[in-house]
Each structure stands twice: as structure tokens, then as C-alpha cells.
């Protein structure tokens, strides 16, 4: 026969009895995970949803956002152990692993930049860029610029580096120059493209269209969470929980307009049109392809970039290192 305590436990009343007696059952210990956040970066959007919806707590995590000044600061913080993970470029993650730092890559977003032109521009093809002033976010080794150059050379017989007038600089400056008419086109990161689209500018060609010229069959997440393999081995449940939390936050944003309430203040969207284009572009970039298919396309594109950028871009690795992608298992 069950004791009084056994009956209460069977009825689900034992926790209530503990509280009535002044005792509290010990909650499971949440594992803290430090995530690097950039100003106006979309990782802060996802982190806000994870916290607002209580997703981290449900996964046994305590997500701690660490604000960093920019991409270089984020990479330094990750390499120095100040944060557990950041969202960074697939090329950088591959280079780290090839150079001996055992890192893993968890796809975050396939949304990429585009070559933007004014809505009334006469430009309709890449071949028409001959003689035009082209703004390029980043420097001469920016991956989208390298791919655009290769695509123009292979499809149109056009050497953009010589036939056009490239101008390298920071995205906000280039966006202003495009708006003022000082540039004919600008190759920009996706958040700037979305803002320009809301103001009537259009895409001449997107990063996905450029990649198709090299046999890529679908969207590739060239941005992903990067974390140390050693952390995965020490805390497999933590990393698996974080991966689920990231996916659940994206699902919430895709399915429920109310979830955007936590994100809207972070977007710096000055009007409804800008908010709508930023939201649409973010949702379009949610990774949905099987990992094997995405990895195959990523390897194809990486080979092109390694050939174009050489060691200055990818280091000594001419192919994606084995084991770079995290497959969801405890040993990655």
C-alpha cells in the first residue's frame, strides 16, 4: 500500500506539499552561454526572441548577450574566450579549422547582399556595368565582389576590376553615395539592400544569382554560429539546446507577428516599408535545406573563392576542412 507521501507523489501533489511546508524543489541548473552581439546585427534579434519567449530557460540555458563593437572585435572576443559563440563567415570558420583551431559551424542565415541600383537606372545586366562607378562594401577580397567579378568574366567576358570603377568602403557611406547619385551601383550587405529597396531601389543581381553561375543549386548559409569543438564535447546538451533555441526563435518569428515585438526596437526601421523589407529578408534566409545538400553547394562555392582569393582569403585550405559543419550529434 502506498504511504501518504507516495499517494501525494502519484497524484502530482508532492511539489505542492513541499511548497506548503516552506521547502522548494531545486530547479535544474541552467548553463550560461555567452553569445557575441553586434550593433544592429540580426543575432541580437534572435537573442531577444529567445529571452522574451523564455526559450533559453525551456532548453536549460541562460543566454548571455555580450555586446561587441564590430566583426573584428567579435572574432577577437571569440578567439580569446570572452564569448562562447559568434555568428561569422563560413570562410573565416573554415580558415580557423584548417589552421588547427577545431571549430564547428552551425548555419544561421542564407540571406546575402546584392548589387543595388536606383529604381530608374538604365542598368539591367551585369554586362552593362562597364565604365560604371560601383561601390563595394568591404575590400578587394570581399567574397561577393570576387564572385561578381568571376561571374562577369565567365558569363560576359568583362573584367570589372579594369572595365568598371570600383570604390571600396563602409556600407553606410556607400549607401549614401548611391542615393546621392555619386555611384551607379553598390554591392552591399543585405540589411542595407533591404533599406534601399524600401526607398525604391532595386537589385541588379543578388548573391544567390551570382552563385548560380558556379553550379550552386540552392541557398547557402554563408553565415553561421561558430563555436569550439571542445565546448561541444564538454557541454553537448548545452550546444544542442542552443541549436534548438535558435531554430525555435526563427520559427516563432516566421509564424507569429507578435514575436516581432521584441525585435522591432532593435531594427532601426524608420518606417513600415523598411520594417517589412527587413523582416521579409530575414525570414527568407532561415536555413531549410538538408545539411548534406547545403554542404555540397558550400564546397563548390568555396573552391571558386579559394581559386579567386587565394591564400590571402582562405589561407592554405583549398577545400572546406573535414568536420567543419556540426551535424547535431554529440561528437559533431
C-alpha positions in Angstrom: 0.0 0.0 0.0 1.3 3.5 -0.9 2.2 5.7 2.0 0.6 9.2 2.3 3.8 10.6 0.7 3.6 8.0 -2.1 -0.1 8.9 -2.8 0.7 12.6 -2.9 3.6 12.0 -5.3 1.4 9.7 -7.5 -1.2 12.5 -7.7 1.4 15.1 -8.6 0.9 16.8 -5.3 4.3 16.3 -3.7 5.8 19.6 -5.1 2.7 21.4 -3.7 3.2 19.8 -0.3 6.9 20.9 -0.3 6.0 24.5 -1.0 3.3 24.4 1.6 5.9 23.2 4.1 8.2 26.1 3.0 10.6 23.8 1.0 11.3 24.4 -2.7 12.4 21.7 -5.1 15.8 22.6 -6.5 15.4 23.8 -10.1 17.7 22.3 -12.8 20.9 24.3 -13.1 20.8 26.4 -16.2 24.1 26.5 -18.2 25.2 30.0 -19.1 26.2 30.6 -22.8 27.8 33.8 -23.9 26.8 35.0 -27.4 28.6 37.9 -29.1 26.2 40.6 -30.4 27.0 43.3 -32.9 25.3 46.8 -33.1 22.2 46.4 -35.3 23.2 42.8 -36.0 20.4 40.3 -36.5 21.8 37.9 -33.9 20.5 40.4 -31.3 17.1 40.0 -32.9 17.2 36.2 -32.4 18.6 36.6 -28.9 15.8 39.0 -28.0 13.2 36.5 -29.0 14.9 33.6 -27.2 14.8 35.7 -24.0 11.3 37.2 -24.5 9.7 33.8 -25.2 11.6 32.0 -22.4 13.1 29.6 -24.9 16.5 29.5 -23.3 15.1 28.6 -19.9 13.0 25.9 -21.5 16.2 24.5 -23.1 18.1 24.6 -19.8 20.2 27.6 -20.8 20.9 31.0 -19.6 21.7 33.1 -22.7 24.0 36.0 -22.0 24.4 38.5 -24.8 27.9 40.2 -24.9 27.8 43.5 -26.9 30.8 43.9 -29.2 31.8 46.9 -31.4 32.1 45.1 -34.8 33.1 41.9 -36.7 36.8 42.2 -35.9 36.0 42.7 -32.2 33.7 39.7 -32.3 36.4 37.5 -33.8 39.0 38.6 -31.2 36.5 38.0 -28.4 35.7 34.5 -29.6 39.4 33.6 -30.1 40.2 35.0 -26.7 37.4 33.1 -25.0 35.4 36.1 -23.9 32.4 34.6 -25.7 31.3 31.1 -26.4 29.9 31.7 -29.9 29.5 34.4 -32.5 27.9 34.5 -36.0 30.6 34.8 -38.5 31.6 33.9 -42.1 31.9 30.4 -43.3 35.3 31.3 -44.9 36.6 32.5 -41.6 35.4 29.4 -39.7 37.0 27.2 -42.4 40.3 29.0 -42.2 40.4 28.7 -38.4 39.8 24.9 -38.6 42.3 24.5 -41.4 44.9 26.3 -39.3 44.4 23.9 -36.3 41.6 25.5 -34.2 38.9 22.9 -34.0 35.8 24.9 -34.5 32.3 23.9 -35.6 29.9 25.8 -37.9 26.1 25.9 -37.3 24.3 27.5 -40.3 22.5 30.7 -39.2 21.3 32.5 -42.4 21.5 32.3 -46.1 20.4 35.9 -46.6 23.2 37.7 -48.5 23.8 41.0 -50.2 23.1 42.2 -53.7 24.2 44.7 -56.3 21.8 47.6 -55.9 20.9 50.3 -58.5 18.4 53.2 -58.4 14.9 52.3 -59.4 15.1 54.4 -62.6 18.6 53.2 -63.6 19.1 52.1 -67.2 21.2 49.2 -65.9 19.6 45.8 -66.4 22.5 43.4 -66.8 26.0 42.8 -65.3 27.5 43.4 -68.8 26.2 46.9 -68.6 28.5 47.7 -65.6 31.4 48.5 -68.0 32.5 52.1 -67.2 30.2 52.4 -64.2 31.1 53.5 -60.7 30.5 50.5 -58.4 30.6 50.8 -54.6 31.8 47.6 -52.9 31.2 47.1 -49.2 34.4 45.8 -47.6 37.6 45.5 -49.6 39.0 43.9 -52.7 38.8 40.4 -51.1 35.1 40.7 -50.2 33.6 37.4 -51.3 30.6 38.8 -53.1 32.9 41.1 -55.1 35.2 38.2 -56.0 32.2 36.2 -57.2 30.7 39.0 -59.1 34.0 39.6 -60.9 34.3 35.9 -61.7 30.7 35.8 -62.9 31.2 38.8 -65.2 34.4 37.4 -66.6 32.9 34.0 -67.3 29.5 35.0 -68.5 30.1 38.3 -70.1 33.9 38.4 -70.8 34.1 41.5 -68.7 36.9 42.3 -66.2 35.1 44.5 -63.7 38.3 45.4 -61.9 39.6 47.2 -65.0 36.5 47.9 -67.1 34.4 49.4 -64.2 35.4 51.9 -61.5 35.1 50.0 -58.1 35.1 52.1 -54.9 35.6 50.2 -51.7 34.2 51.5 -48.4 31.9 51.1 -45.4 28.3 50.2 -46.3 26.6 53.3 -44.8 28.9 55.6 -46.8 28.3 53.7 -50.0 24.6 53.7 -49.5 24.6 57.4 -49.1 26.7 57.8 -52.2 24.4 55.6 -54.2 21.4 57.6 -53.0 23.1 60.9 -54.0 24.0 59.7 -57.5 27.7 59.5 -56.9 27.7 55.8 -57.6 25.9 53.9 -60.4 25.6 50.7 -58.4 26.6 49.4 -55.0 27.3 45.8 -53.8 26.0 45.9 -50.2 25.2 43.7 -47.3 21.6 42.6 -47.1 20.3 44.9 -44.3 21.4 47.9 -46.4 19.8 46.4 -49.5 16.6 46.0 -47.7 16.6 49.6 -46.6 17.3 50.7 -50.2 14.5 48.5 -51.5 12.1 50.2 -49.2 13.1 53.5 -50.8 12.5 52.3 -54.4 16.0 51.0 -55.3 16.2 47.6 -57.0 18.5 44.6 -57.2 20.5 44.2 -60.4 21.7 40.8 -59.2 21.7 39.1 -55.8 24.4 36.9 -54.2 22.2 33.9 -55.0 22.0 34.8 -58.6 25.8 35.2 -58.7 26.3 31.8 -57.0 24.1 30.1 -59.6 26.7 30.8 -62.2 29.0 28.4 -60.4 26.6 25.5 -60.3 25.1 26.2 -56.8 21.7 24.6 -56.7 20.1 26.4 -53.7 20.6 28.9 -50.9 23.8 28.5 -48.8 24.1 29.8 -45.2 27.4 31.5 -45.5 26.8 32.9 -42.0 26.7 30.6 -39.0 27.3 30.3 -35.3 31.0 29.3 -34.7 32.0 27.5 -31.5 34.8 25.4 -30.3 34.6 21.6 -30.7 36.0 21.3 -27.2 32.9 23.1 -25.8 30.7 20.7 -27.8 32.5 17.8 -26.2 32.2 19.3 -22.7 28.7 20.5 -23.0 26.9 18.6 -25.7 23.4 19.2 -24.2 24.1 22.9 -24.0 25.1 23.3 -27.6 22.2 21.0 -28.7 19.8 23.1 -26.6 21.2 26.3 -28.1 20.7 25.0 -31.6 17.1 24.2 -30.8 16.6 27.6 -29.2 17.9 29.3 -32.3 15.6 27.2 -34.5 12.6 27.9 -32.2 13.2 31.6 -32.3 13.3 31.6 -36.1 10.1 29.5 -36.1 8.4 32.0 -33.8 9.3 34.9 -36.0 8.1 33.1 -39.1 4.8 32.1 -37.6 3.8 34.8 -35.2 3.8 38.6 -35.8 3.6 39.1 -32.1 7.1 37.7 -31.7 8.5 40.7 -33.6 7.5 43.0 -30.7 10.8 42.1 -29.0 12.7 42.7 -32.2 11.2 45.9 -33.6 13.0 48.3 -31.3 16.4 46.8 -32.4 15.8 47.1 -36.1 16.2 50.9 -36.5 13.4 50.7 -39.1 12.3 54.3 -39.7 9.1 53.4 -41.4 6.8 50.5 -42.1 8.2 49.8 -45.6 11.7 49.4 -44.1 10.4 47.2 -41.3 8.6 45.0 -43.9 11.6 44.6 -46.2 14.0 43.8 -43.3 11.5 41.3 -41.9 11.0 39.6 -45.3 14.7 39.3 -46.0 15.4 37.9 -42.5 12.8 35.2 -42.9 13.9 34.3 -46.4 17.3 33.5 -45.0 16.2 30.9 -42.5 18.2 27.7 -43.3 15.8 25.0 -44.6 17.9 22.7 -46.7 19.3 19.3 -45.6 22.8 19.8 -44.2 24.3 17.5 -46.8 22.9 19.4 -49.8 24.0 22.7 -48.3 27.5 21.5 -47.5 27.9 20.2 -51.1 27.0 23.6 -52.5 29.2 25.3 -50.0 32.1 23.2 -51.0 31.5 24.1 -54.7 31.4 27.8 -53.9 34.4 27.6 -51.5 36.5 26.1 -54.3 35.7 29.1 -56.5 36.6 31.5 -53.8 39.8 29.7 -53.0 40.8 30.0 -56.6 39.9 33.7 -56.8 41.1 34.9 -53.5 44.0 32.5 -52.9 45.8 32.3 -49.6 45.0 35.9 -48.6 41.3 34.9 -48.5 41.2 31.3 -47.3 44.6 30.5 -46.0 46.2 27.3 -47.0 43.0 25.3 -47.3 41.8 24.9 -50.9 38.7 22.9 -49.9 36.4 23.1 -46.9 38.0 21.2 -44.0 36.5 17.9 -42.9 34.3 18.1 -39.8 33.6 21.8 -40.1 29.8 21.6 -40.1 28.1 20.5 -36.9 25.7 17.6 -37.7 23.7 17.8 -34.5 25.4 14.8 -32.8 27.3 14.9 -29.5 30.6 14.4 -31.3 29.7 16.7 -34.2 
